[in-house]
Amino acid sequence: MTSRRLTAVVAVIVALGFGVIVLAQGWGRQYEGPLGVPDEAVLRMGVPADIGSTWTFGLILLQNTGDSPIVIEDVRADRAKGLLVLGFSAVSSASIPSLTSISPGYPPDGIDPRDIRSAAGFLVPAHPDLSDPAQAGLDVELLIGITVTGTDGASLGDITVDYRVGDKAYRHVYRHDVTFCVPASAPESRDCQPLDPQG
């Protein structure tokens, strides 16, 4: 076998192996897990933004309705367009006065940086009774850092969270459709309403 053919065969084997690994990561994961709440709404909103501006998207509250802690394994922005994703962080709701919403900068102002950690590996305590105000501090806010790069606008779609409870693997998809209209000085349109300055 020539060296060129051998190299091609090795490349194919490596590619196939990588594909198997990627597929295997999704195998065995269940969608009906303790993360998420019944009748979860689809978030649709628009934000005027300039190219190069950095934002924190923080409207995802991780609520563990089970009886055991959750460990976050991976977070992905599956349909991001015209955006550079800077990172996925998490913070306990007990450490923040209110949800971050969508705020300029990353990480956002108003949160002690010492309270913010990588989302991967973050533990979400059990919060079985969502109606109990005393348990509200058990929730975790997901913070997604993004920079707008698209000259024709940008969008942030579904957010996928892979997590584990003991030896069981789960996946939850938060349905979102957030549009960033470029530039921020452009006239308002039907698809992009200004962000409330109060957040």
TORLOFI-264545 format. One line per 8 residues: number of its first residue (from 1); their letters; for each residue z, x, y of N, C-alpha, C. Coordinates in nm, 3 decimals, always signed. Example, Ala and Ser with C-alpha at 12.3 -4.5 7.8 and 13.67 -1.06 7.14 Angstrom:
<atoms>
1> AS> +0.780 +1.319 -0.569 +0.780 +1.230 -0.450 +0.780 +1.320 -0.330; +0.708 +1.285 -0.225 +0.714 +1.367 -0.106 +0.787 +1.290 +0.003
</atoms>
This chain:
<atoms>
1> MTSRRLTA> +0.000 +0.085 -0.120 +0.000 +0.000 +0.000 +0.000 +0.088 +0.124; -0.091 +0.061 +0.217 -0.098 +0.142 +0.338 +0.024 +0.115 +0.425; +0.052 +0.211 +0.515 +0.168 +0.197 +0.603 +0.152 +0.077 +0.696; +0.025 +0.047 +0.738 +0.003 -0.066 +0.826 +0.033 -0.197 +0.754; -0.013 -0.205 +0.627 +0.013 -0.328 +0.550 +0.162 -0.342 +0.520; +0.227 -0.229 +0.489 +0.369 -0.231 +0.461 +0.448 -0.278 +0.582; +0.408 -0.230 +0.700 +0.475 -0.272 +0.823 +0.460 -0.422 +0.846; +0.339 -0.473 +0.817 +0.314 -0.616 +0.834 +0.399 -0.699 +0.739
9> VVAVIVAL> +0.411 -0.651 +0.614 +0.491 -0.723 +0.514 +0.638 -0.725 +0.556; +0.687 -0.611 +0.603 +0.826 -0.603 +0.647 +0.851 -0.697 +0.765; +0.756 -0.704 +0.859 +0.769 -0.791 +0.975 +0.778 -0.938 +0.933; +0.695 -0.975 +0.834 +0.698 -1.113 +0.785 +0.832 -1.144 +0.720; +0.882 -1.052 +0.640 +1.010 -1.073 +0.573 +1.123 -1.087 +0.675; +1.123 -1.002 +0.776 +1.225 -1.009 +0.881 +1.218 -1.142 +0.953; +1.095 -1.186 +0.987 +1.077 -1.313 +1.058 +1.126 -1.430 +0.974; +1.093 -1.428 +0.845 +1.138 -1.535 +0.756 +1.290 -1.536 +0.744
17> GFGVIVLA> +1.346 -1.417 +0.734 +1.492 -1.408 +0.723 +1.560 -1.461 +0.847; +1.505 -1.430 +0.965 +1.561 -1.480 +1.091 +1.553 -1.632 +1.096; +1.439 -1.686 +1.049 +1.422 -1.831 +1.050 +1.523 -1.899 +0.959; +1.549 -1.837 +0.845 +1.648 -1.894 +0.752 +1.786 -1.894 +0.815; +1.821 -1.786 +0.886 +1.951 -1.778 +0.952 +1.965 -1.887 +1.058; +1.860 -1.905 +1.138 +1.863 -2.006 +1.243 +1.879 -2.145 +1.184; +1.802 -2.174 +1.079 +1.813 -2.304 +1.016 +1.949 -2.324 +0.952; +2.002 -2.218 +0.892 +2.130 -2.229 +0.823 +2.243 -2.261 +0.919
25> QGWGRQYE> +2.229 -2.218 +1.044 +2.333 -2.246 +1.141 +2.348 -2.396 +1.165; +2.241 -2.470 +1.147 +2.247 -2.614 +1.168 +2.277 -2.692 +1.043; +2.259 -2.630 +0.926 +2.284 -2.698 +0.800 +2.433 -2.723 +0.782; +2.466 -2.839 +0.728 +2.605 -2.870 +0.697 +2.685 -2.920 +0.814; +2.622 -2.926 +0.932 +2.695 -2.977 +1.048 +2.682 -3.130 +1.055; +2.792 -3.193 +1.085 +2.795 -3.338 +1.098 +2.796 -3.377 +1.245; +2.731 -3.488 +1.276 +2.727 -3.535 +1.415 +2.841 -3.633 +1.445; +2.895 -3.696 +1.342 +3.003 -3.792 +1.361 +3.137 -3.720 +1.348
33> GPLGVPDE> +3.181 -3.656 +1.457 +3.306 -3.582 +1.455 +3.402 -3.631 +1.562; +3.513 -3.562 +1.580 +3.615 -3.606 +1.675 +3.586 -3.574 +1.821; +3.478 -3.499 +1.847 +3.445 -3.467 +1.986 +3.355 -3.575 +2.044; +3.386 -3.618 +2.165 +3.309 -3.726 +2.227 +3.386 -3.856 +2.222; +3.338 -3.953 +2.298 +3.404 -4.083 +2.307 +3.303 -4.193 +2.278; +3.349 -4.311 +2.235 +3.257 -4.422 +2.208 +3.180 -4.464 +2.334; +3.056 -4.506 +2.314 +2.972 -4.556 +2.425 +2.960 -4.453 +2.537; +2.938 -4.329 +2.500 +2.926 -4.222 +2.599 +2.801 -4.244 +2.684
41> AVLRMGVP> +2.818 -4.238 +2.814 +2.707 -4.266 +2.906 +2.614 -4.147 +2.917; +2.487 -4.176 +2.948 +2.389 -4.071 +2.977 +2.393 -4.044 +3.127; +2.418 -3.920 +3.165 +2.429 -3.885 +3.306 +2.292 -3.852 +3.363; +2.253 -3.923 +3.470 +2.128 -3.894 +3.540 +2.160 -3.881 +3.689; +2.122 -3.768 +3.748 +2.149 -3.747 +3.890 +2.056 -3.640 +3.945; +2.047 -3.634 +4.077 +1.963 -3.535 +4.143 +2.042 -3.456 +4.245; +2.007 -3.328 +4.259 +2.078 -3.239 +4.350 +1.976 -3.158 +4.431; +1.974 -3.173 +4.565 +1.888 -3.085 +4.645 +1.937 -2.941 +4.635
49> ADIGSTWT> +1.847 -2.847 +4.612 +1.888 -2.708 +4.592 +1.778 -2.613 +4.637; +1.817 -2.495 +4.679 +1.721 -2.391 +4.718 +1.699 -2.295 +4.602; +1.581 -2.233 +4.599 +1.552 -2.133 +4.497 +1.650 -2.017 +4.512; +1.707 -1.975 +4.402 +1.804 -1.866 +4.404 +1.947 -1.912 +4.419; +1.968 -2.040 +4.446 +2.105 -2.089 +4.461 +2.172 -2.101 +4.325; +2.302 -2.075 +4.324 +2.381 -2.078 +4.201 +2.478 -2.195 +4.204; +2.494 -2.260 +4.089 +2.576 -2.380 +4.081 +2.661 -2.378 +3.955; +2.768 -2.457 +3.961 +2.848 -2.486 +3.842 +2.832 -2.633 +3.809
57> FGLILLQN> +2.786 -2.659 +3.687 +2.779 -2.797 +3.638 +2.903 -2.820 +3.553; +2.988 -2.913 +3.597 +3.117 -2.930 +3.530 +3.152 -3.073 +3.496; +3.053 -3.154 +3.469 +3.078 -3.296 +3.445 +3.094 -3.330 +3.296; +3.112 -3.230 +3.212 +3.133 -3.256 +3.070 +3.280 -3.232 +3.036; +3.347 -3.338 +2.996 +3.488 -3.331 +2.957 +3.496 -3.339 +2.805; +3.545 -3.232 +2.745 +3.558 -3.227 +2.601 +3.688 -3.298 +2.561; +3.674 -3.409 +2.490 +3.789 -3.489 +2.448 +3.793 -3.494 +2.295; +3.899 -3.443 +2.240 +3.917 -3.437 +2.095 +3.998 -3.558 +2.049
65> TGDSPIVI> +3.929 -3.656 +1.993 +3.997 -3.779 +1.953 +4.055 -3.771 +1.811; +4.048 -3.654 +1.750 +4.101 -3.637 +1.616 +4.248 -3.601 +1.617; +4.296 -3.559 +1.501 +4.437 -3.524 +1.485 +4.459 -3.374 +1.473; +4.351 -3.296 +1.472 +4.362 -3.151 +1.458 +4.285 -3.082 +1.570; +4.323 -2.961 +1.606 +4.253 -2.889 +1.713 +4.108 -2.861 +1.676; +4.024 -2.850 +1.779 +3.884 -2.815 +1.766 +3.864 -2.673 +1.818; +3.778 -2.597 +1.751 +3.739 -2.465 +1.801 +3.590 -2.469 +1.835; +3.557 -2.444 +1.961 +3.418 -2.442 +2.003 +3.352 -2.316 +1.950
73> EDVRADRA> +3.236 -2.332 +1.884 +3.165 -2.217 +1.828 +3.046 -2.175 +1.914; +2.975 -2.272 +1.971 +2.855 -2.239 +2.047 +2.820 -2.355 +2.141; +2.764 -2.322 +2.256 +2.717 -2.422 +2.352 +2.578 -2.382 +2.396; +2.486 -2.480 +2.403 +2.348 -2.451 +2.441 +2.296 -2.557 +2.536; +2.210 -2.513 +2.627 +2.135 -2.605 +2.714 +1.996 -2.617 +2.653; +1.971 -2.726 +2.581 +1.849 -2.737 +2.501 +1.723 -2.767 +2.581; +1.737 -2.826 +2.698 +1.617 -2.865 +2.773 +1.622 -2.815 +2.917; +1.674 -2.696 +2.939 +1.679 -2.640 +3.074 +1.540 -2.596 +3.117
81> KGLLVLGF> +1.501 -2.631 +3.239 +1.370 -2.595 +3.292 +1.386 -2.546 +3.435; +1.329 -2.430 +3.465 +1.337 -2.376 +3.600 +1.477 -2.330 +3.636; +1.557 -2.299 +3.534 +1.695 -2.256 +3.556 +1.724 -2.129 +3.477; +1.808 -2.045 +3.531 +1.865 -1.933 +3.458 +2.009 -1.971 +3.425; +2.039 -1.984 +3.297 +2.175 -2.020 +3.255 +2.261 -1.893 +3.255; +2.363 -1.892 +3.339 +2.448 -1.774 +3.356 +2.558 -1.766 +3.252; +2.600 -1.880 +3.201 +2.707 -1.876 +3.102 +2.770 -2.013 +3.082; +2.848 -2.022 +2.974 +2.921 -2.143 +2.940 +3.069 -2.107 +2.935
89> SAVSSASI> +3.147 -2.167 +3.022 +3.291 -2.140 +3.028 +3.367 -2.270 +3.006; +3.497 -2.257 +2.990 +3.580 -2.375 +2.971 +3.714 -2.353 +3.038; +3.776 -2.465 +3.077 +3.907 -2.460 +3.141 +3.985 -2.584 +3.100; +4.114 -2.568 +3.075 +4.197 -2.682 +3.040 +4.213 -2.773 +3.161; +4.204 -2.903 +3.139 +4.216 -2.997 +3.252 +4.356 -2.993 +3.311; +4.453 -2.940 +3.238 +4.588 -2.928 +3.292 +4.594 -2.824 +3.403; +4.491 -2.737 +3.411 +4.490 -2.628 +3.510 +4.411 -2.663 +3.635; +4.350 -2.782 +3.640 +4.265 -2.817 +3.753 +4.309 -2.952 +3.812
97> PSLTSISP> +4.297 -2.967 +3.945 +4.337 -3.093 +4.007 +4.242 -3.208 +3.979; +4.114 -3.176 +3.957 +4.013 -3.278 +3.930 +3.891 -3.211 +3.868; +3.797 -3.292 +3.817 +3.676 -3.238 +3.759 +3.593 -3.164 +3.865; +3.524 -3.061 +3.822 +3.447 -2.978 +3.915 +3.323 -3.049 +3.967; +3.269 -3.144 +3.892 +3.144 -3.211 +3.928 +3.032 -3.107 +3.930; +2.951 -3.106 +4.037 +2.850 -3.002 +4.055 +2.883 -2.930 +4.185; +2.914 -2.801 +4.173 +2.964 -2.726 +4.289 +2.883 -2.599 +4.309; +2.863 -2.558 +4.435 +2.794 -2.431 +4.461 +2.875 -2.315 +4.408
105> GYPPDGID> +2.804 -2.214 +4.355 +2.869 -2.094 +4.306 +2.913 -2.105 +4.161; +2.933 -1.989 +4.099 +2.983 -1.983 +3.962 +3.058 -1.852 +3.944; +3.186 -1.859 +3.902 +3.263 -1.982 +3.877 +3.294 -2.055 +4.007; +3.332 -2.182 +3.998 +3.353 -2.262 +4.119 +3.482 -2.226 +4.192; +3.484 -2.255 +4.321 +3.607 -2.238 +4.398 +3.709 -2.343 +4.355; +3.834 -2.314 +4.379 +3.939 -2.411 +4.352 +4.000 -2.400 +4.213; +3.946 -2.309 +4.129 +4.003 -2.288 +3.996 +4.041 -2.141 +3.984; +4.162 -2.116 +3.942 +4.208 -1.979 +3.922 +4.121 -1.914 +3.815
113> PRDIRSAA> +4.053 -1.803 +3.848 +3.966 -1.737 +3.748 +4.039 -1.699 +3.620; +4.169 -1.682 +3.629 +4.246 -1.646 +3.509 +4.255 -1.762 +3.410; +4.227 -1.884 +3.458 +4.232 -2.002 +3.370 +4.098 -2.029 +3.302; +3.992 -1.960 +3.347 +3.857 -1.984 +3.294 +3.827 -1.882 +3.185; +3.783 -1.931 +3.070 +3.747 -1.843 +2.959 +3.613 -1.884 +2.900; +3.557 -1.798 +2.820 +3.432 -1.831 +2.752 +3.449 -1.956 +2.669; +3.346 -2.041 +2.668 +3.355 -2.165 +2.590 +3.361 -2.134 +2.441; +3.286 -2.035 +2.396 +3.288 -1.998 +2.254 +3.426 -1.946 +2.217
121> GFLVPAHP> +3.488 -2.009 +2.120 +3.621 -1.971 +2.078 +3.732 -2.049 +2.145; +3.696 -2.132 +2.244 +3.798 -2.210 +2.317 +3.852 -2.318 +2.225; +3.983 -2.339 +2.230 +4.048 -2.439 +2.146 +4.072 -2.567 +2.226; +4.028 -2.680 +2.171 +4.047 -2.811 +2.233 +4.155 -2.884 +2.155; +4.273 -2.906 +2.215 +4.382 -2.973 +2.142 +4.346 -3.117 +2.105; +4.416 -3.168 +2.006 +4.397 -3.307 +1.965 +4.444 -3.402 +2.074; +4.365 -3.504 +2.099 +4.395 -3.605 +2.202 +4.361 -3.743 +2.143; +4.439 -3.786 +2.044 +4.402 -3.908 +1.971 +4.410 -4.037 +2.051
129> DLSDPAQA> +4.496 -4.041 +2.153 +4.512 -4.163 +2.231 +4.459 -4.141 +2.373; +4.332 -4.176 +2.395 +4.269 -4.153 +2.526 +4.328 -4.242 +2.634; +4.398 -4.346 +2.596 +4.456 -4.438 +2.695 +4.592 -4.392 +2.746; +4.645 -4.284 +2.687 +4.776 -4.234 +2.726 +4.761 -4.130 +2.836; +4.803 -4.161 +2.960 +4.788 -4.065 +3.071 +4.862 -3.934 +3.046; +4.966 -3.939 +2.966 +5.043 -3.818 +2.940 +4.965 -3.716 +2.859; +4.859 -3.762 +2.793 +4.778 -3.672 +2.711 +4.654 -3.621 +2.783; +4.635 -3.661 +2.909 +4.513 -3.624 +2.982 +4.498 -3.474 +2.997
137> GLDVELLI> +4.608 -3.401 +3.005 +4.602 -3.257 +3.021 +4.556 -3.183 +2.898; +4.533 -3.257 +2.788 +4.487 -3.195 +2.664 +4.335 -3.176 +2.663; +4.264 -3.241 +2.754 +4.118 -3.232 +2.758 +4.074 -3.097 +2.816; +3.947 -3.064 +2.791 +3.892 -2.936 +2.837 +3.762 -2.963 +2.911; +3.747 -2.905 +3.031 +3.624 -2.920 +3.106 +3.530 -2.803 +3.075; +3.406 -2.838 +3.045 +3.302 -2.737 +3.020 +3.237 -2.702 +3.153; +3.227 -2.574 +3.183 +3.167 -2.526 +3.308 +3.040 -2.447 +3.274; +2.927 -2.493 +3.327 +2.799 -2.428 +3.300 +2.748 -2.365 +3.428
145> GITVTGTD> +2.729 -2.234 +3.425 +2.677 -2.164 +3.543 +2.526 -2.155 +3.538; +2.459 -2.191 +3.647 +2.313 -2.191 +3.652 +2.263 -2.139 +3.786; +2.145 -2.077 +3.783 +2.075 -2.037 +3.905 +1.938 -2.102 +3.904; +1.901 -2.165 +4.016 +1.772 -2.233 +4.027 +1.663 -2.129 +4.047; +1.562 -2.129 +3.960 +1.453 -2.032 +3.969 +1.317 -2.099 +3.984; +1.306 -2.225 +3.952 +1.177 -2.293 +3.955 +1.131 -2.328 +4.095; +1.009 -2.290 +4.128 +0.956 -2.319 +4.262 +0.922 -2.467 +4.279; +0.903 -2.537 +4.170 +0.870 -2.680 +4.176 +0.989 -2.767 +4.136
153> GASLGDIT> +1.108 -2.708 +4.141 +1.226 -2.783 +4.101 +1.276 -2.736 +3.966; +1.384 -2.794 +3.923 +1.446 -2.754 +3.797 +1.521 -2.872 +3.738; +1.554 -2.860 +3.611 +1.628 -2.968 +3.546 +1.717 -2.912 +3.437; +1.828 -2.979 +3.416 +1.923 -2.945 +3.312 +1.936 -3.067 +3.222; +1.894 -3.050 +3.096 +1.894 -3.164 +3.004 +2.014 -3.163 +2.912; +1.990 -3.197 +2.786 +2.098 -3.214 +2.690 +2.178 -3.084 +2.670; +2.308 -3.101 +2.649 +2.397 -2.990 +2.620 +2.451 -3.009 +2.478; +2.427 -2.911 +2.391 +2.470 -2.918 +2.252 +2.594 -2.831 +2.232
161> VDYRVGDK> +2.695 -2.890 +2.170 +2.820 -2.818 +2.142 +2.841 -2.815 +1.991; +2.842 -2.696 +1.934 +2.877 -2.676 +1.794 +3.025 -2.641 +1.786; +3.096 -2.704 +1.695 +3.240 -2.680 +1.687 +3.288 -2.695 +1.543; +3.412 -2.658 +1.523 +3.468 -2.660 +1.388 +3.610 -2.717 +1.392; +3.639 -2.796 +1.289 +3.774 -2.845 +1.266 +3.813 -2.801 +1.126; +3.899 -2.701 +1.116 +3.930 -2.645 +0.984 +3.806 -2.584 +0.923; +3.770 -2.629 +0.803 +3.652 -2.576 +0.736 +3.530 -2.667 +0.751; +3.538 -2.767 +0.840 +3.426 -2.859 +0.861 +3.355 -2.827 +0.993
169> AYRHVYRH> +3.220 -2.824 +0.986 +3.138 -2.791 +1.103 +3.075 -2.918 +1.160; +3.077 -2.928 +1.293 +3.025 -3.047 +1.361 +2.933 -3.006 +1.475; +2.858 -3.103 +1.523 +2.772 -3.084 +1.640 +2.776 -3.212 +1.724; +2.790 -3.194 +1.856 +2.786 -3.309 +1.947 +2.688 -3.278 +2.058; +2.605 -3.374 +2.092 +2.505 -3.358 +2.197 +2.540 -3.449 +2.314; +2.560 -3.388 +2.431 +2.585 -3.464 +2.553 +2.450 -3.488 +2.621; +2.414 -3.615 +2.637 +2.284 -3.652 +2.692 +2.289 -3.649 +2.844; +2.210 -3.558 +2.902 +2.209 -3.542 +3.047 +2.066 -3.527 +3.096
177> DVTFCVPA> +2.044 -3.566 +3.220 +1.916 -3.546 +3.287 +1.946 -3.520 +3.434; +1.970 -3.395 +3.467 +2.007 -3.357 +3.603 +1.890 -3.282 +3.666; +1.843 -3.331 +3.781 +1.729 -3.273 +3.850 +1.775 -3.196 +3.973; +1.721 -3.076 +3.990 +1.745 -2.996 +4.110 +1.615 -2.994 +4.190; +1.618 -3.057 +4.307 +1.497 -3.069 +4.390 +1.489 -2.951 +4.487; +1.375 -2.883 +4.487 +1.355 -2.763 +4.569 +1.251 -2.791 +4.676; +1.276 -2.746 +4.803 +1.402 -2.688 +4.851 +1.501 -2.796 +4.891; +1.621 -2.756 +4.926 +1.725 -2.852 +4.962 +1.691 -2.929 +5.088
185> SAPESRDC> +1.604 -2.869 +5.173 +1.568 -2.933 +5.300 +1.457 -3.036 +5.285; +1.401 -3.051 +5.162 +1.293 -3.147 +5.141 +1.344 -3.288 +5.161; +1.257 -3.379 +5.205 +1.301 -3.518 +5.222 +1.353 -3.576 +5.092; +1.447 -3.666 +5.106 +1.501 -3.732 +4.987 +1.390 -3.810 +4.917; +1.396 -3.814 +4.786 +1.300 -3.891 +4.710 +1.373 -3.980 +4.612; +1.298 -4.064 +4.548 +1.358 -4.158 +4.452 +1.426 -4.084 +4.338; +1.375 -3.966 +4.303 +1.428 -3.893 +4.188 +1.534 -3.790 +4.224; +1.565 -3.775 +4.351 +1.663 -3.674 +4.389 +1.746 -3.723 +4.506
193> QPLDPQG> +1.864 -3.765 +4.479 +1.955 -3.811 +4.582 +2.051 -3.699 +4.620; +2.096 -3.694 +4.745 +2.183 -3.585 +4.789 +2.316 -3.589 +4.717; +2.373 -3.470 +4.694 +2.502 -3.458 +4.631 +2.611 -3.498 +4.730; +2.703 -3.582 +4.685 +2.816 -3.621 +4.767 +2.897 -3.497 +4.803; +2.914 -3.466 +4.933 +2.985 -3.343 +4.970 +3.130 -3.342 +4.922; +3.183 -3.460 +4.887 +3.320 -3.466 +4.838 +3.326 -3.438 +4.688; +3.206 -3.424 +4.622 +3.204 -3.396 +4.479 +3.244 -3.515 +4.397
</atoms>
